[in-house]
Each structure stands twice: as C-alpha cells, then as structure tokens.
Amino acid sequence: NIVSNKDNNLFVNEAIKGTVQLTKIDNDYPDNKLSGAEFTVYASDMMTEIGVLSEIENGVYSLSGLRYGEYYLKETKAPEHFNIDDNYYYFQILKDGETVKITNSGAGEGVFINSPKFGSLKIIKTSADNRVEGFSFLVKGTTYTGQDYEETFVTDENGIILIENLRAGEYIVHEIRNDASAGYVLPDDKTII
C-alpha cells in the first residue's frame, strides 16, 4: 500500500517477515548433528506447502522470508538410518526479522531430535551332537553413525542368543573358543548388515 498524506510524503507498508530454524541431532548422541533430513513448512491448513528448509550447515536447517502468520512444520524425510518424526509443529511469525526455533523435545530451543533405527540379531547355534548351550559369541561392529559396538554373548539352553535394540550398522559375529566349544571346529565369522 502506498498512502499520501497532505504534505505529499509517501508511506510504504512492508510485510513482516521471519525465519524458522532448527538443529537436528541424534537422540542417543546429542553432539552428533544430522544431515540429510527434509522439513516442509505448511500454511495453517496443514496442506498448502509454503517451502522447504535448507540445510545451512551440518544439521542446521532454515527457511527465511516467511510472512506474518501461522504455520506448521513437518519432517518430510529423515536422515538415513533414522526414524521420521510424523508430527506437525505449530509456529507463528509475529515480529519482523524474528527467528522461530522449532523443537520436538525438551532438549532445548531449536533442538529437533531423531531416534535411530534399531533391529534385532538372533544367533542360533547348532552342532552335530546337538550340544548348543554355553557357546560364546563376540558381536563387534560400527553403527552407521560411527559409534563402536562390542559385546560378548553366551547361548542359552536352546542354543539361542537374541540381541534386541541393536542400532543400525555393520557387525561381525565371531564364535569365541571356550570350554563349550572345545573339540569343535569353529565356523567362519559372519558379517551382518
């Protein structure tokens, strides 16, 4: 709008605009900022797409130029090996130049947490004489986000080891020589992805 007053001075109304921003982190390792996510901003109807946040630095996402009003933010693509957050997050742009920081947890303003994908690993021991209890296995590897994992397990009376909530990664299963495995030829290591 351009308005003229009695002295012929012009007044220009400029729209209030702001920015939405967040920092994406690993739920288990908060110092690990997550790249490769996608966040979409929707109008107040939660259907009309306004724009997609850009990753301005590793794990930091931002969208500027949002006009005064009400919006929703939704994660539309999770980083590889992480679960997507399917919730919509309401926010408003009320002041010119403001940066609204979105969070999906109590971890702090602007912190958006993702939980990693987990799986289970089941090891089943067999032997020619059906003896299966007490065999030891080393599970060693690296998660896809760079954390090392190493733990030893022993088979139960059914020859089974069940490892639940194992973070996505690449692991090697190695049978360890112990009293139970004495007298047996140990199998080759197995790589599990």
C-alpha positions in Angstrom: 0.0 0.0 0.0 1.2 3.5 -0.8 -0.5 6.3 1.0 0.0 10.0 0.5 -0.5 12.5 3.3 -1.4 16.2 3.0 2.3 17.1 2.6 2.7 14.6 -0.3 5.1 12.4 1.7 4.8 8.7 0.8 4.5 5.9 3.3 5.3 2.3 2.3 4.0 -0.6 4.3 6.4 -3.6 4.3 5.3 -7.1 5.2 6.5 -8.6 8.5 8.8 -11.5 7.6 10.7 -14.0 9.7 12.7 -17.3 9.7 12.1 -20.8 11.0 15.1 -22.7 12.1 16.1 -26.0 13.9 19.1 -28.1 14.7 18.7 -31.8 14.0 20.5 -34.2 16.4 20.8 -37.8 17.3 18.7 -38.8 20.3 21.5 -41.0 21.8 24.4 -38.8 20.8 23.4 -35.2 21.1 26.7 -33.9 19.8 26.0 -35.7 16.5 24.2 -33.2 14.2 22.3 -35.0 11.5 22.5 -34.1 7.8 20.2 -35.3 5.1 16.8 -34.5 6.6 14.0 -32.5 4.9 11.5 -30.3 6.6 8.5 -28.7 4.9 6.5 -25.7 6.1 2.8 -25.7 5.6 0.1 -23.0 5.8 -2.3 -23.1 8.8 -4.5 -25.6 6.8 -1.6 -28.1 7.1 -1.9 -28.9 3.4 -0.7 -25.9 1.5 3.1 -26.2 1.1 4.9 -22.9 1.7 8.5 -24.1 1.4 11.3 -26.5 2.4 14.0 -25.7 4.8 17.6 -25.6 3.5 20.5 -27.2 5.4 22.6 -24.1 6.0 25.3 -26.0 7.9 25.7 -29.6 9.1 22.4 -30.4 10.9 21.1 -26.9 10.9 18.0 -26.2 8.8 16.4 -22.9 8.0 13.7 -21.2 5.9 13.5 -17.4 5.7 11.1 -14.9 4.1 8.0 -16.3 5.9 5.3 -13.7 6.1 3.4 -12.8 9.2 1.0 -15.6 10.1 0.5 -19.2 11.4 2.4 -22.2 10.1 3.1 -25.8 10.6 6.5 -27.6 10.2 6.8 -31.3 9.4 9.7 -33.6 8.9 9.2 -35.0 5.4 12.4 -37.0 5.1 14.5 -38.4 7.9 18.3 -38.8 7.7 19.4 -42.2 6.6 19.1 -44.9 9.3 16.8 -42.7 11.4 13.1 -42.7 12.1 11.0 -39.9 10.7 9.0 -37.7 13.1 5.5 -37.7 11.7 4.1 -34.8 13.9 3.2 -31.3 12.8 4.7 -28.5 14.8 2.8 -25.2 15.0 4.6 -21.9 15.0 3.9 -18.2 14.2 5.8 -15.3 12.6 4.7 -12.2 14.6 7.7 -9.8 14.5 9.7 -8.6 11.6 13.1 -10.3 11.4 12.4 -12.8 14.1 13.8 -16.4 14.0 11.5 -19.0 15.4 13.3 -22.1 16.6 11.3 -25.4 16.5 11.9 -28.2 18.9 10.3 -31.6 19.2 11.5 -32.5 22.7 12.6 -31.0 26.0 16.2 -30.9 24.8 16.2 -27.1 24.3 15.0 -24.4 22.0 15.6 -25.2 18.4 16.7 -28.8 19.0 15.0 -31.4 16.9 15.8 -35.0 17.9 15.6 -38.1 15.8 15.8 -41.6 17.1 17.9 -44.1 15.2 16.6 -47.2 13.6 17.1 -50.4 15.6 17.0 -54.0 14.8 17.4 -57.4 16.4 20.0 -60.0 15.8 19.3 -63.7 16.5 22.2 -66.1 16.7 21.3 -69.8 16.6 24.0 -72.4 17.4 23.8 -75.9 16.1 26.2 -78.8 16.4 26.5 -82.4 15.1 25.8 -83.8 18.6 23.0 -81.3 19.5 25.1 -79.7 22.2 24.2 -76.0 22.0 24.3 -74.4 25.4 27.2 -72.2 26.7 28.9 -71.2 23.4 30.3 -67.7 23.4 30.0 -65.2 20.5 31.6 -61.8 20.1 29.4 -59.2 18.3 31.6 -56.3 17.1 31.0 -53.5 14.7 30.2 -49.9 14.0 26.9 -48.2 13.8 26.0 -46.2 10.7 26.5 -43.0 12.7 30.1 -44.0 13.7 29.7 -45.5 17.2 31.7 -48.7 18.0 30.0 -51.7 19.4 31.5 -54.7 21.1 29.8 -57.3 23.4 30.1 -61.0 24.2 27.1 -63.2 24.5 26.6 -66.9 25.5 24.0 -69.2 24.0 21.1 -70.4 26.2 19.9 -74.0 26.7 18.3 -73.8 23.2 21.5 -72.5 21.6 20.0 -69.1 21.0 21.2 -65.5 21.6 18.8 -62.7 20.9 20.1 -59.2 20.8 17.4 -56.6 20.7 17.6 -52.8 20.1 20.8 -53.1 18.2 21.5 -49.8 16.4 21.6 -49.9 12.6 25.1 -50.7 11.5 27.5 -53.3 10.2 28.5 -56.1 12.6 30.7 -59.2 12.6 29.7 -62.2 14.6 32.6 -64.3 15.8 32.4 -67.5 17.8 34.9 -67.5 20.7 36.7 -70.6 21.8 35.6 -71.6 25.3 35.0 -74.8 27.3 31.7 -75.4 25.4 33.4 -75.2 22.0 36.4 -77.3 22.8 36.6 -80.2 20.5 34.7 -78.4 17.7 35.9 -76.6 14.6 34.7 -73.1 14.9 32.7 -71.6 11.9 33.9 -68.6 9.9 32.9 -65.1 11.1 29.6 -63.7 9.7 29.1 -60.1 8.6 25.6 -58.7 9.4 24.3 -55.5 7.9 
